[in-house]
Amino acid sequence: MRTSPLKANAHIVALRPATLDDVPAIEALIARSARTLAIKHYTQEQIEAALLGAWGVDTELIDDGTYFVGEASGSLVLCGGWSRRETRFGGDAYANRRSRLLDPTQEAARIRAFFVDPRWARLGLGSGLLARCEAEARAAGFGTAELVATLPGQRLYAKNGYHGSQRVSYALPGALAIDFVPMRRSL
Ligand SMILES: CC(C)(COP(=O)(O)OP(=O)(O)OC[C@H]1O[C@@H](n2cnc3c(N)ncnc32)[C@H](O)[C@@H]1OP(=O)(O)O)[C@@H](O)C(=O)NCCC(=O)NCCS
């Protein structure tokens, strides 16, 4: 994907592949998104513990060219991507990561780490980026996409054709745990 626009009401958000130089700004976006938009579903302690690794930038996706950022007025307002690798979620600091390339004819592409700036929520940015990621995964030969949704993310994905409602508990630092929901759809 080269630079391309996404519409959010009357605003245009410029979407482009993320670079390693974007990492500090992406980490800041992930933190402000999670702290505001996830607080109805998780405790503050769970959010801060998830920000230590479960929610973060996976630079392998940036190297692969499959992680994207949306910019408006010089700030990042959106990030997210897809992956042809086995890791299901987690930034570089997260332990359970697997770089193995998936077989598109047998396995599902991963949808990864969508975060929207709270001031830009519910404007269609998440859905717009999701459609772009799915189109790229389809073009790469994948017939299915899967993801591990947060509880706030579950509604976005359900609205966009993903199935799955079984909550799974994942361990977080500090002897905490957090519920996510594995979901998938055919492309
Ligand atoms: C989940 C998230 C990425 C959604 O991004 P978004 O740009 O606001 O999503 P969209 O505007 O495309 O929403 C599409 C639909 O999803 C559903 N949806 C999204 N956020 C919702 C919310 N907070 N409450 C209820 N429904 C919601 C709605 O059906 C919405 O359509 P509508 O606004 O026409 O009713 C964003 O809320 C976010 O960054 N959350 C915090 C981080 C997070 O949990 N990320 C998901 C990781 S799996």
The ligand as an SDF file (V2000), in Angstrom:
LIG
                    3D

 48 50  0  0  0  0  0  0  0  0999 V2000
  -11.6050   -0.7880   18.3730 C   0  0  0  0  0  0  0  0  0  0  0  0
  -11.2040    0.4810   17.6130 C   0  0  0  0  0  0  0  0  0  0  0  0
   -9.9270    0.1970   16.8160 C   0  0  0  0  0  0  0  0  0  0  0  0
  -12.3600    0.8610   16.6640 C   0  0  0  0  0  0  0  0  0  0  0  0
  -11.9190    1.9070   15.8050 O   0  0  0  0  0  0  0  0  0  0  0  0
  -12.9620    2.9620   15.1530 P   0  0  0  0  0  0  0  0  0  0  0  0
  -12.2420    3.7220   14.1130 O   0  0  0  0  0  0  0  0  0  0  0  0
  -13.6200    3.7290   16.2320 O   0  0  0  0  0  0  0  0  0  0  0  0
  -14.0090    1.9650   14.4790 O   0  0  0  0  0  0  0  0  0  0  0  0
  -15.1360    2.3430   13.4000 P   0  0  0  0  0  0  0  0  0  0  0  0
  -15.4620    3.8090   13.4830 O   0  0  0  0  0  0  0  0  0  0  0  0
  -14.7090    1.8120   12.1000 O   0  0  0  0  0  0  0  0  0  0  0  0
  -16.3650    1.5180   13.9940 O   0  0  0  0  0  0  0  0  0  0  0  0
  -17.0550    0.5880   13.2080 C   0  0  0  0  0  0  0  0  0  0  0  0
  -18.1490   -0.0420   14.0250 C   0  0  0  0  0  0  0  0  0  0  0  0
  -17.5980   -0.8080   15.0790 O   0  0  0  0  0  0  0  0  0  0  0  0
  -18.4970   -0.7200   16.2130 C   0  0  0  0  0  0  0  0  0  0  0  0
  -17.7940   -0.0090   17.2960 N   0  0  0  0  0  0  0  0  0  0  0  0
  -16.5580    0.5190   17.2700 C   0  0  0  0  0  0  0  0  0  0  0  0
  -16.2480    1.0700   18.4740 N   0  0  0  0  0  0  0  0  0  0  0  0
  -17.3340    0.8480   19.2650 C   0  0  0  0  0  0  0  0  0  0  0  0
  -17.6470    1.1780   20.6240 C   0  0  0  0  0  0  0  0  0  0  0  0
  -16.7900    1.8400   21.4070 N   0  0  0  0  0  0  0  0  0  0  0  0
  -18.8400    0.8280   21.0900 N   0  0  0  0  0  0  0  0  0  0  0  0
  -19.7370    0.1810   20.3260 C   0  0  0  0  0  0  0  0  0  0  0  0
  -19.5150   -0.1540   19.0310 N   0  0  0  0  0  0  0  0  0  0  0  0
  -18.3300    0.1730   18.5170 C   0  0  0  0  0  0  0  0  0  0  0  0
  -19.6960    0.0820   15.7650 C   0  0  0  0  0  0  0  0  0  0  0  0
  -20.6360   -0.8140   15.2200 O   0  0  0  0  0  0  0  0  0  0  0  0
  -19.0890    0.9460   14.6840 C   0  0  0  0  0  0  0  0  0  0  0  0
  -20.0150    1.3910   13.7330 O   0  0  0  0  0  0  0  0  0  0  0  0
  -20.9210    2.6880   14.0490 P   0  0  0  0  0  0  0  0  0  0  0  0
  -20.0170    3.7370   14.6280 O   0  0  0  0  0  0  0  0  0  0  0  0
  -21.4610    3.0450   12.6940 O   0  0  0  0  0  0  0  0  0  0  0  0
  -21.9650    2.2140   15.0090 O   0  0  0  0  0  0  0  0  0  0  0  0
  -10.9900    1.6660   18.6050 C   0  0  0  0  0  0  0  0  0  0  0  0
  -12.1280    1.7650   19.4310 O   0  0  0  0  0  0  0  0  0  0  0  0
   -9.7840    1.5060   19.4950 C   0  0  0  0  0  0  0  0  0  0  0  0
   -8.6920    1.9170   19.1080 O   0  0  0  0  0  0  0  0  0  0  0  0
   -9.9820    0.9330   20.7140 N   0  0  0  0  0  0  0  0  0  0  0  0
   -8.9230    0.8190   21.7110 C   0  0  0  0  0  0  0  0  0  0  0  0
   -7.8540   -0.1580   21.2790 C   0  0  0  0  0  0  0  0  0  0  0  0
   -8.4030   -1.4990   20.9270 C   0  0  0  0  0  0  0  0  0  0  0  0
   -9.0970   -2.1480   21.6950 O   0  0  0  0  0  0  0  0  0  0  0  0
   -8.0490   -1.9370   19.7170 N   0  0  0  0  0  0  0  0  0  0  0  0
   -8.4880   -3.1960   19.1720 C   0  0  0  0  0  0  0  0  0  0  0  0
   -7.3700   -4.1590   19.2110 C   0  0  0  0  0  0  0  0  0  0  0  0
   -7.9890   -5.7900   18.7350 S   0  0  0  0  0  0  0  0  0  0  0  0
  1  2  1  0
  2  3  1  0
  2  4  1  0
  2 36  1  0
  4  5  1  0
  5  6  1  0
  6  7  2  0
  6  8  1  0
  6  9  1  0
  9 10  1  0
 10 11  2  0
 10 12  1  0
 10 13  1  0
 13 14  1  0
 14 15  1  0
 15 16  1  0
 15 30  1  0
 16 17  1  0
 17 18  1  0
 17 28  1  0
 18 19  1  0
 18 27  1  0
 19 20  2  0
 20 21  1  0
 21 22  1  0
 21 27  2  0
 22 23  1  0
 22 24  2  0
 24 25  1  0
 25 26  2  0
 26 27  1  0
 28 29  1  0
 28 30  1  0
 30 31  1  0
 31 32  1  0
 32 33  2  0
 32 34  1  0
 32 35  1  0
 36 37  1  0
 36 38  1  0
 38 39  2  0
 38 40  1  0
 40 41  1  0
 41 42  1  0
 42 43  1  0
 43 44  2  0
 43 45  1  0
 45 46  1  0
 46 47  1  0
 47 48  1  0
M  END
$$$$
